[in-house]
Amino acid sequence: MIGIVPPNLLQTLWHRRWGSAFCSVLVCWCAGVITAYGTPLDTTSTDSTGQTKRRAARELRVALDVGWVMGISAPEFFADYRVLLGGTVSGFDIPTAVNFNVSSFLIRDAPIGLSVGYYKAVVRETYDYDPDRYPAPTGPLQSVTQDLQLTVIPAMLTMDYFPFERQFTTYVGAGIGFAATHVFWEEVISQSTEPGARQSGVRYDEWQIAPAFMMKAGISLGFDKKLALRTRAGIYVEAGYLHVPISGPYFEQTGKTLAVDVPRTTGDYDVQAGGVILRVGFSLLLTGN
């Protein structure tokens, strides 16, 4: 993931207090997990009476999935996008997301771990802005190509609960953490000599860190395995809701290109960068039994 995060984002993370606090939590978690992972799957110890006892180490669960994020919303932004710019869409597309999770059964039936994901929602369209269609036109007749991208990289501490120890089981889970988000907006506009003609340009290009919260429920189906194997593979299907609230002056630079003054474009617009997520994935359970 580091390869796709620009240096200015890493500097932002370093200088923010909550960034340092979150890193401290991650360090503590990693230390605990490394301790658990470093223990052999089966260990023995000798008590005060000289008897040898066998103890099974904590199980590890590694999971990788692909999913789809539905319901990314920015109602105020897209309302102005349609009215002021003549856009035809009312929201982002449904992006494909990938997610990786590694967890340890530090608590019985409840693996605690770290989840990192990635997805990018986009709006790309080309249309002709016709001033005759609007009571308060913001420019002359021009061809407009919009390129709007929302990138989200959530990293969360997670906890799942598997109530039953069986091959086919349901489970629930939750997560809390932060998400690195990037909003990029560029307009390519045809040239015009008419009064009030708008010019092409990048309207917004900023990274932002936001809190991230997630709840989910799923069904896991384990594959058949030989008794001697210490790994158990399986597939799972889950549905969840990811909440990533962000806001910013996304319309500020665009508002300056309009032929009329629209004061609200200088303010912040709220965006829910998460939504309902449907996932299908593959898991691998390392067990001491």
N, C-alpha and C positions, 0 to 999 in steps of 0.2 A: 504493500500500500504506500510506502514512503515514496516510491518512484513517481506516483501520480499526484503527490501533494507538493505544491510549490514552496520555496523557502520562506516567503512572506507569511504563509499560514503557520509554519513551524515557529516563527518568531512571535506570532500572535499568541500561540499556545504557551510559549515560554514566559511571556510577560504578564499574562493574566493570572490573578490569584487563584481563581477556581481551576485554572488549568494545572497549576502546581498541586493543588489539593487532590485533583482527580488522578494525577500521576502518582501521588503518594498512595492512594487507594490501590491503584494498579500494581505498584511495587509490592505492597503488602500481600495482595492476592497472589501475585506471581510467586512470591517467596513461599507462601503456603502450598501452592500447587506444585512447585518444584520439589518441596520436601516430600509431598505425597507421591509425586511421580518418581522420585529418586529411590523410594522404598521398593524392594523387590516385590513381585506379585504375591509371593508367599514368604513370610518371615517366621523365624523361630526365636524363642527367648527362654531363658532358664529362670525360674522363680527361686525364692529363698529356700525352698525344700529340695532344690536340685532337679525338679521335674521340668521337662521340656514341653513348652506349649507352642502350638502352631497358630499363627494369626494370618488371615487373608487380608491383603492390602486393599486400599480403596480402588474401586473400579474407575476407569477412565472412559469418557465418551467423546468421540470426535465426530462431527457432523458437517456436511456440506450440502447446501440446497440452492435451488433456483426458484424464483417466485415472481409475482406480479403485484405492483403497488397500485391500488385503485383509490380514488378519492382525494388526491392532492388538490387542495383548494386555495384559491385566491380571488374571492368574489369581487371585492372592490377594485382590485387591479384589472381584472379582465372586463369589468363593466366600463372602466375608462378606456381600456384598450380597444373596445369595440366602438364606443361613442366618439372618442377623440381621434383615433387613428384609422377607424374603418375596418378593423380586423374582423374576421369571420368566426373565430373559434372562441369558446368560453372557458377553456381550461387546458391543462397539460394532457399529453397522451398518457397511456398506461405503460410505464417503463418495466423492463425486466430487471430483477434484482438478483444478486448473488450474495450468499451469506455463509460464513464459516464460524463454527462454534467448537470450542474445546472446554470440557468440564470434568470435574472430579466429584465423586460421591462422598464429599466431606460430611454430609448428613445422610443418614439412611433414607433411601428412596428419593433423595432430592439432590441432584447434581448441581454444583455451583461452578460457574465458569465465565468465560469471556467470549463475546460474540462481536464480529466485525463484518459489516456488509457494504454494499456499493450499488447504487443505481443512478440513472440520469433520465430525467423527464425533459421533454423538448416540445417546443412549438415552432414549426416551420411552415410558412405559407407565403404565397405571392398573390397579390390582389391589386386592383386599381382603386385608389381613393377618389371617389366622386363627390365633390362638394355639394352637388345638387341634391344629394340624398339626406343632407343634414341641415337642421334649422340654424345651427351656428357652426359653419364649416371652419376647420382649422388650417386649411391650405388649399391650393389649387389641385387640379386633376394631375395625379402622378401615380406611377407604378411603384408598389412597395413590396419588398421581400423582408420578412421577419425571421430572425433566428434567435430564439429564446431558449436557454438551457438552464436547468436546475439540477445540480449534482449533489448527492447526499451520501456521506460516508459515516454511518452510525457505528459507534463502539460502545458496548454496554456490558455491565456485569449482569449475569443472568442467573436465574434459579428456576429449575423445573421440578415437577413433582410427579413421580410415577407411582400411583397407588397400588399397583398389582405387579407381581413378579411372574410374568407370563409372556409367551411369544407374541401374542397380539394384545396390545394394551393401549389405553388412552392416557393422556397426560395433559397437564396445564403448566404454564410458566409465565414468568414476568422478567422484565429487565429495566435497568436504569443506567443512564450514562450521558454521553454527549455525542453530537453529530457535527462533523465538518461539512458545511454547505457552501456551494459556490453558485452564484447567479451570474449568468452572462447573457447580455442582450445586445444585438446588433441589428441595425436597419440599413438596408441597401435600397436607395430611392432614386428613381430616374431623374435626370436633370431637367430643369424647367426654368424658363425666363419669366414666368408669371410672378406677380407680386405675392409674397408670402410663401414661396416655394421652400419646401423642406430639404435639408441636406442629409446625406448618408453619414453613418458614424456608429461607434460603439457607445451605447447608452449606459451600460452598467457592466462592471466586471470586478466583483468583490467576493472574497471569502468571509465566512462568518461561522462562529461556533454557537451552537444552540443546545439546550437540554433535550434529551431523548428519553421517552418512556414507552414501554412496550408490554402488552399482555397477549397471551396466545393460548391455544388449545389444539391438540393434535391426536393423531392415531399412529402408532408405531407397529410395524409388522416385522418381526425378526425372521431371518432365513433359518432353515434347518442346518444343524451343525453336528460334527462328531463330538463325542463326549470328551475326548482328549484335548480338543482345541481350547485355547484361552482367549480367543477372539470370537465375537458374535456380530455379524453384519445384519443390517436391516434397512428397510426403507420407511419413510414416514411422510405423512401429509398433515399439514397444519394450517390453521387460519389465525390471524392475529391482527392487532391494531397498533400501529406505530405513531406516536405523537411527537412531532418535531416542529415547534412553533418558531418562526423567524419573521423578521420585519426589517424594512429598510426603505430609503428614498429611491425606489426603483424607477420612478417616473420623473425624477428631478431633471435630468439632462434632456430627456425627451420633451418635457414641457417647454424647455427653452427654444425648441425648434418650431413650436406651433405659432400660427399667425395671430392667435388670440391668447390673452393671458388667462390661465386657469390656475388659481392659487392652490387648489388642493393637490396639484401634482408635485409640490415641494415637500409634502408631508410623507410620513412613513406608510407603507402598505403592509398589511399582515398576510402571511402565507403559512398554511399548514402543509409543511413539506413531507409529511408522512401520510398514512392512510391505512386502509384495510389491505393486508398482505396475505396472499395465498401462496403456500410453498410446497414443493415436493423435493425430498432430499434423501441422501444416503448417510447412514450412521454406522460407526464401528465402535463396539464396546470391548474394551480390554479388561478381562476379568481374571481374578486369581483362582477361580474355582475350576 
